[in-house]
Amino acid sequence: MQERDKATWIWYPGDFEIWLGNIFNNRRTERGAMFPPFWKQDSHYVTVEFSQTFHLEKAETITISCDGQFNFAIDGKLQFPAHTYTIPGGEHKLNLKVWNQATPPSLFIQGDTIHTDSTWLVTYEDKIWIDENGVAHGSGIYVPAASWNFNSPDTPPSGFHLERSEVSPISSKAIKNNGILYDFGHETFGYLKVKGLQGVIHIYYGESAEEALDKEHCETLDVLCEGKELDSKAFRYVYIEKDNHASYEEVLMDYEYTPFDIEKSGSFRCSDEELNRIWDVAAYTMDLTTREFFMDGIKRDRWTWSGDAIQSYLMNYYLRFDTECVKRTIRQLRGKDPVTAHINTIMDYTFYWFKSVLDYYQYTGDVDFVREMWPRMVTLMDYVLSRTNEDGMAEGQPDDWIFVDWVDFPMHKRGTLCFEQILLMKALETMAVCGKLLGIQSNYRVKSEELRNKIKQTFWDYEQKAYYHAIENGQINKQITKFPNMFAIIYGLAYEEERREIMQSVMLNPHIEPITTPYMRFYELEALCMMGYHVEVLKEMRAYWGGMLREGATSFWEKYVPSESGSQHLAMYGRPYGKSLCHAWGASPIYLLGKYYLGVHPVRPGYTEYEVRPVLGDLEWMEGDVPTPFGKIHLSMNQQEISVFSNGGHGTLIVKGKKIEIPANKEIKISI
């Protein structure tokens, strides 16, 4: 007999994420005005049908809860509307059609043995009908229903929300013109609450005091009257001015957050207190940007971007291991068929999306998610390949945004960019690996190898020891940037000798234009770590992320230019406060320190096999935890000794060319 508590809400796969994503992505405002995303937004299917077959030893009563209106058929015969039914003994097929225009149609059924779960089938087709003999006709396609942790009839998916906790400002300061500036102590996110309000007040938010006090240029603001509730905002400072005769008693906020278990989370500590502070602030930055989905910046844009998200996923695997948020974000970004544009309209962001699915599988071992995503991977890749040029290379069309990075130097982004071809090569490799995993034959591996050869033949220069930038109007653009060259290292395009050459001719060459965003510093420093430059990377962390801390950062920024000073650090996009001071891609030290210093990474999916390759760099000691599907892997290392403890998996410690087996549930210690 099945337990009652195994009943759970079910819905059409992806519809919960698409619906929630539309709410999430449309919360952005600029100076009080709604600011929706500029890419296609899909919607959930408003009518879906759920189906399951049961064999009952005796009659059974079920209770139906439904988010929407529904009809119910037993063996093809429609039943009179009710929420409780008795199903006769024997074998029966249950079908329920649910309609809901506002939220995803979802279903919860509970009985002694009958209950909704992911074994039910669901379809959005309207082509199935049952004749008077109970025989099904038509061509509708049923797929396994989606479910999560909505396990009570009173908690439908449409009621999902994050946790909240009340917080007080740490100080307030009277400002002329009847205003007060409140400081909450650090960057935060939530709902401002003004208790005892009478009349009307004007609220100006700021990630800096300068922004909150600049009423004409601050990015976000509100006008509040009694009885009104405010939407969520990002801020550290809040400046409030009262209209005539207005008054209030107290200013508080409901801090909104995604809960996590610290006992299952990653950690890092070392002999350098500045690096410890960098890790802490990076972790706080990730926590602030881990919401219903992984967002980019909590003030601006408050959207899900695929290029930002793939880095958030990787950082998350070394911090909270929140696999549900990863899956939600991947589903939401992909949306529905037909594909009519690149993800976020950005060609490179589409290519990152493919790799994010394979990364997820590598860290979790969840083949079911790959199977779920596969049909949408195929149709998205069909779209990509339909837009390649006669050489089989990706070339930006007029309706594409070719992003690469925010750069401070002239760099053309039209034509056939080497950078984009390397990302496409990796996307095709991902399709080949995932197809093989699912037992599906394809020609993606052949296409990937063909493109690999064309990239080398077209863009590699044997004299410069570097990959050139692009082909424009049939001519090679010989500009050399770090972007394609570091991805040639990371994505395996360059072989060992080429990687060493690229390091000297490009990555360590002071004449090559520097990267100024944490976004691409993520990859730049990863390439350096892969090539053994751990000491240099630590110095870069201290200079770059430590530089933000010395400027007073309490979370890491969208961009940092060390030569700037004062309010220059706040400006971007031609706006004095346009820069995001809490941006997910600024948290990359979490990933770098976990993977390349603690040295932990999966060799086989889900950490069934893993390696630990610890590197101290210039540190005297370090210790930390890396979360995995079976628990944490703990490492402690100084200049004389290494100890490792793991809760599961088959691990190998690799140090100074030696390989030592790491048994589960037993600490090992070795001298070095």
Beta strands, then each sheet from edge to edge (+ up, - down):
strand 1: 10-11
strand 2: 29-30
strand 3: 33-34
strand 4: 47-56
strand 5: 60-67
strand 6: 69-74
strand 7: 77-78
strand 8: 84-87
strand 9: 90-99
strand 10: 106-110
strand 11: 121-123
strand 12: 129-130
strand 13: 136-137
strand 14: 143-144
strand 15: 163-167
strand 16: 171-175
strand 17: 179-195
strand 18: 200-206
strand 19: 221-225
strand 20: 233-242
strand 21: 250-257
strand 22: 267-270
strand 23: 416-417
strand 24: 460-461
strand 25: 466-467
strand 26: 470-472
strand 27: 475-477
strand 28: 600-604
strand 29: 609-612
strand 30: 621-628
strand 31: 631-638
strand 32: 641-646
strand 33: 650-655
strand 34: 658-662
strand 35: 668-671
sheet 1: 1+ 10- 5+ 8-
sheet 2: 2+ 3-
sheet 3: 7+ 6- 9+ 4- 11+ 14-
sheet 4: 12+ 13-
sheet 5: 15+ 21- 17+ 16-
sheet 6: 15+ 21- 17+ 20- 18+ 19-
sheet 7: 22+ 30- 31+ 32- 35+
sheet 8: 23+ 26- 27+
sheet 9: 24+ 25-
sheet 10: 28+ 29- 33- 34+
end
